[in-house]
């Protein structure tokens, strides 16, 4: 049966082929499909993740109901009203296909939605990946509890992988289900809250199977650029503190993206050396990091480039590095496309939506770039 669509583009009962979801990293998959077709998946992992997501979906309450509930705090009410405005903005101004996402709210038992685990080989920029239907091969797995995530992390480290375990506060079902606003998002300030909502709705609108790095970098850009237009207005003129914050954060992300591409290019030269042992490659990586720390790690540059400073001042391994690349790859290229479309973000989003249908690597839609190709996640993934 064809899906029905409301005039606001939000969708009404979009046709679904699968009745159960499963969270994998930052996205969700239909559990029934995984149980019967994911030959390389752990049934225990599938069952636990599916059960955790079913609890989230069961706990949904309509947004208006929560907003009008006298027990709702003013801060929560403010955030939910802001979410409703951001969702409408994403639909009407950016042309994003929101489906029925973010029309409900779920109160979690904690401030953490899930733990996301990724791994990489110690001597090269190559991720360990897992294959799942619909989204293809992905370089991370999501866990609903810390104990299970740490157990899996320990196993990977025993096998010789670098690992990175982080928490997440949001997810996308890629339009398969009506994602709720989660209480874990309420801790964000207004700019980050709106940015996250637009980021996740961007996944609903465009998600290229097996191209994780493009999907996340594209959503990062649309979320940041969308927040600027939301808080600054159509002209993008700084008028409020939130507008200035949104502009500063995108600029910070672009700076870090450029820095990271250069850092990884130098690191690839080290890893490709046939004369260095694994330990020598790691030692050379630490020397490279130390050099960058000398340049970026102290004030006053710390205040001007907070993400770069935070990166160089923390321990580093290949799993952490590749996780950063998934969200910060070639962001200036996306900004250039926006400029080429006269600053019309809706037109730029449409350009990527249509263009992704005709290219093997969606990064081909960006202006030519000397950026590296990271193995283990496919070209542009």
GILIN-V354438 format. One line per field, one symbol per residue. psi: psi as a letter, one per 40 degrees, with the letter a starting at -180 (. if undefined). burial: I if it has 16 or more other ideal C-beta (glycine too) atoms within 10 Angstrom, else O. Layout:
# GILIN-V354438
psi=???
burial=???
This chain:
# GILIN-V354438
psi=hiiihideeeihfhhieheiihhhbeiiihdddddeegdeihddddddddddddddddehiidddddehdehiddddddddddddddddddddefigebeifeihhhieiehdihhhiiiideighihiihiideahifiiiieidddddddddddddeeiiihhiiieiihefedighihiddeeeiiddddddddddddddddhhhhegddddddddddddddddddddeidefhhdidddddddddddddddddddddddddddddddeheehiddddddddddddddddddeeiieddddgddddddeeiihidddddddddeehfddddddddddffegdddddddddddeeeidhdeeeiiiieiihhieeihe.
burial=OOOOOOOOOIIOOIOOOIOIIIIIIIIIIIIIIIOOOIOOIOOOIIOIIIOIIOOIIOIIOOIOOIIOOOOOOOOIOOIIOOIIOIIOIIIOOIOIIIIIIIIIIIOIOOOOIIIIIIIIIIIIIIIIIIOIIIIIIIIIIIIIOOOIIOOIIOOIOOOOIIIIIOOIIIIIIIIIIIIIIIIIIIOIOIIIIIIIIIIIIIIIIIIIOIIIIIIIIIIIIIIIIIIIIIIIOOOIOIOOOIIOIIIOIIOIIIIIIOIIIOIIOOIOOIIOOOOOOOOOIIOIIOOIIOOIOOOIIOOOOOOOIOIIIOIIOOOIIIIIIIIIIIIIIIIIIIIOIIOOOOOOIOOIIIIIOOOIOOOOIIIOIIOOOOIIOIOIIIOII
